[in-house]
Amino acid sequence: MSEELIQEQSHPNLLSIDFNFIMWPCIKLYHDLTNEKEGSVINWSFIEQVRGLDKCFLQYDAKSYCKIVKLIQKYTEQGAKLYKTDKHSQCVNYFTDENIKYNLYNIDFYHDIMINQKDRNNIMKFNKYDSSNWVGYLLLKDKINSYTWIRFPNSISYDTRLNGIYDIRFNEEFLTNMITNNTIPESIDTIVINFPSHQVPYEYKHLYDLIFDLFRKEE
């Protein structure tokens, strides 16, 4: 057996998708007011009250949605397992086997590595993480083989000054160039899709549910 084949088998590919990607054209209008710990109804009422945002401002990107749906279809037809979450940090649950390190591909408006010094301290000293730094937890704890962030034109880049003494390496690519530049591998073993109700209006939840109605196989 070739060395490349052994490496591919020892590092399965996991695709993580945060459904906030459909809101990338307008998410910066309100993202600083979102709160995962708050109920979605209260959260969105607060955003509407403070920013005065209504449905005409909160339009999703149908083109990106269609591109991702086609990608999911391709992988599930190849046999990829499809799972759902309501907190992106729950992806860590798929990295519990110490003998397996995944290649992680994350389609997300955010990089989910770390956003401040406190994140690194909580990860290293207390093993604490959340949906904004779960990837940073996996990287700092050496639980993944490689990380590729599929980002968007207005995504906020990772601040490398947060590395400190740690050498955090990852790849990044824009969604528009993802397929052209062969950023995503030909096969994926596991797909986890998160629906962040504090970032995506409930009116678009049916688009999320539709993916599972179409492609999730009965287990």
C-alpha positions in Angstrom: 0.0 0.0 0.0 1.4 3.4 -1.0 2.4 6.0 1.6 -0.2 8.5 0.2 -3.0 6.0 0.5 -2.0 5.2 4.1 -2.0 8.9 5.0 -5.4 9.4 3.4 -6.9 6.6 5.4 -5.3 7.7 8.6 -6.6 11.2 8.3 -10.3 11.1 7.3 -11.9 14.3 5.8 -14.5 16.1 7.8 -16.5 19.0 6.3 -18.1 21.4 8.7 -20.6 23.9 7.4 -22.0 26.8 9.4 -25.3 27.9 7.9 -24.3 31.6 8.7 -22.7 31.4 5.3 -26.0 32.2 3.5 -26.1 35.6 5.3 -22.6 36.7 4.4 -23.8 39.7 2.3 -25.5 41.3 5.3 -24.3 39.6 8.5 -22.0 42.4 9.4 -25.0 44.7 9.9 -25.9 42.8 13.1 -23.2 40.2 14.0 -21.9 42.2 16.9 -25.3 42.0 18.6 -25.8 38.2 18.3 -25.7 36.1 21.4 -25.7 32.3 21.2 -26.6 32.0 24.9 -29.8 34.1 24.3 -33.1 32.7 22.9 -33.4 33.4 19.2 -36.7 35.3 19.5 -35.2 37.6 22.1 -32.0 37.9 20.2 -33.6 38.9 16.9 -36.1 41.3 18.7 -33.1 43.0 20.2 -31.3 43.3 16.9 -34.4 44.7 15.2 -34.9 47.2 18.1 -31.2 48.4 18.1 -30.5 48.4 14.3 -34.0 48.7 12.9 -33.3 45.8 10.5 -36.3 44.1 8.8 -36.6 41.5 6.1 -35.6 43.7 3.3 -32.1 44.0 4.8 -31.8 40.3 5.8 -31.6 38.6 2.4 -29.7 35.4 2.0 -27.3 34.5 -0.8 -29.1 32.0 -3.0 -26.1 31.4 -5.3 -23.9 30.3 -2.4 -26.6 28.2 -1.0 -27.1 26.3 -4.3 -23.3 25.8 -4.6 -23.1 24.2 -1.1 -26.2 22.1 -1.7 -24.6 20.6 -4.9 -21.5 19.9 -2.9 -23.4 18.1 -0.2 -25.2 16.1 -2.8 -22.0 15.0 -4.3 -20.5 13.8 -1.1 -23.6 12.1 0.3 -24.0 10.2 -3.0 -20.4 9.0 -2.4 -21.4 7.8 1.1 -20.6 10.7 3.4 -22.5 10.7 6.7 -24.5 13.8 7.3 -25.2 15.3 10.8 -26.8 18.4 12.2 -26.0 20.6 15.2 -27.4 23.8 16.7 -24.0 24.8 18.2 -20.9 24.7 16.1 -18.8 23.8 19.0 -20.5 20.4 19.0 -18.2 19.5 16.1 -15.6 18.8 18.7 -17.5 15.6 19.6 -16.3 14.1 16.3 -12.6 14.3 17.5 -12.8 12.2 20.6 -10.7 9.3 19.2 -7.1 10.0 20.1 -5.8 7.7 17.4 -7.6 9.5 14.6 -6.9 13.1 13.3 -9.2 14.5 10.7 -8.5 16.9 7.9 -11.0 19.6 8.8 -12.7 21.8 6.1 -14.9 24.5 7.5 -17.3 26.6 5.3 -18.0 29.5 7.7 -18.3 33.2 7.8 -15.9 33.1 10.8 -12.6 31.2 11.2 -13.6 29.9 14.7 -9.9 29.8 15.8 -9.5 32.5 18.5 -10.7 36.1 18.8 -8.8 37.2 21.9 -6.1 36.2 24.4 -8.7 35.0 26.8 -9.7 32.3 24.3 -6.2 30.7 24.3 -6.0 30.8 28.1 -9.4 29.1 28.5 -8.4 26.4 26.0 -5.0 25.7 27.4 -5.6 26.1 31.1 -9.3 25.0 31.5 -10.1 23.0 28.3 -13.0 25.5 27.7 -14.2 26.4 24.3 -17.3 27.6 22.5 -18.6 28.1 19.0 -16.3 31.0 18.3 -13.0 29.1 19.1 -13.8 25.4 18.8 -11.3 25.1 15.9 -8.7 26.9 18.0 -9.3 24.2 20.7 -8.7 21.4 18.2 -5.6 23.1 16.8 -4.0 23.9 20.2 -4.8 20.4 21.5 -3.3 18.8 18.3 -6.5 16.9 17.5 -6.6 17.6 13.7 -4.1 16.9 11.0 -4.9 20.0 8.9 -7.5 22.9 8.9 -8.9 24.7 5.8 -11.2 27.6 6.3 -13.6 28.4 3.4 -14.3 32.1 4.0 -16.1 35.0 2.4 -15.0 38.4 1.0 -16.0 40.3 4.1 -15.0 37.7 6.7 -12.6 39.0 9.4 -9.2 37.4 9.0 -7.5 35.6 11.9 -5.2 37.7 14.0 -1.9 35.8 13.9 -0.7 37.8 17.0 -2.9 35.4 19.0 -0.5 32.5 18.2 1.9 33.4 21.0 4.4 30.5 21.4 2.1 28.2 19.3 2.5 27.7 15.6 -1.0 27.8 14.3 -1.1 26.8 10.6 -4.1 26.6 8.4 -5.2 27.2 4.9 -7.9 29.5 3.7 -9.8 30.0 0.5 -12.8 32.0 -0.7 -16.0 30.0 -1.4 -16.0 31.3 -5.0 -12.6 29.7 -5.6 -13.1 26.6 -3.6 -13.9 24.2 -6.4 -11.7 25.9 -9.1 -8.6 25.7 -6.9 -9.4 22.1 -5.7 -9.5 23.3 -2.1 -12.0 20.7 -1.1 -11.0 17.0 -1.6 -12.8 14.7 -3.9 -14.2 12.6 -1.1 -15.5 13.5 2.4 -16.2 11.0 5.2 -18.4 13.2 7.5 -20.4 16.4 7.0 -21.7 18.4 10.0 -24.0 21.3 9.4 -24.7 23.8 12.1 -27.7 26.1 12.2 -27.0 29.2 14.4 -30.4 30.6 15.2 -28.8 33.7 16.7 -27.2 34.5 13.3 -29.6 33.2 10.7 -33.3 34.3 10.8 -35.8 31.5 11.4 -37.5 32.3 8.1 -34.5 30.5 6.4 -34.6 27.4 8.7 -36.5 25.5 6.0 -33.5 25.8 3.7 -31.4 24.1 6.3 -34.0 21.4 6.9 -34.4 20.8 3.2 -30.8 19.6 3.0 -31.5 16.8 5.5 -34.8 15.9 3.8 -33.0 15.5 0.5 -29.7 13.9 1.4 -29.7 12.3 4.9 -30.0 8.6 4.8 -31.9 6.7 7.4 -29.6 5.1 9.9 
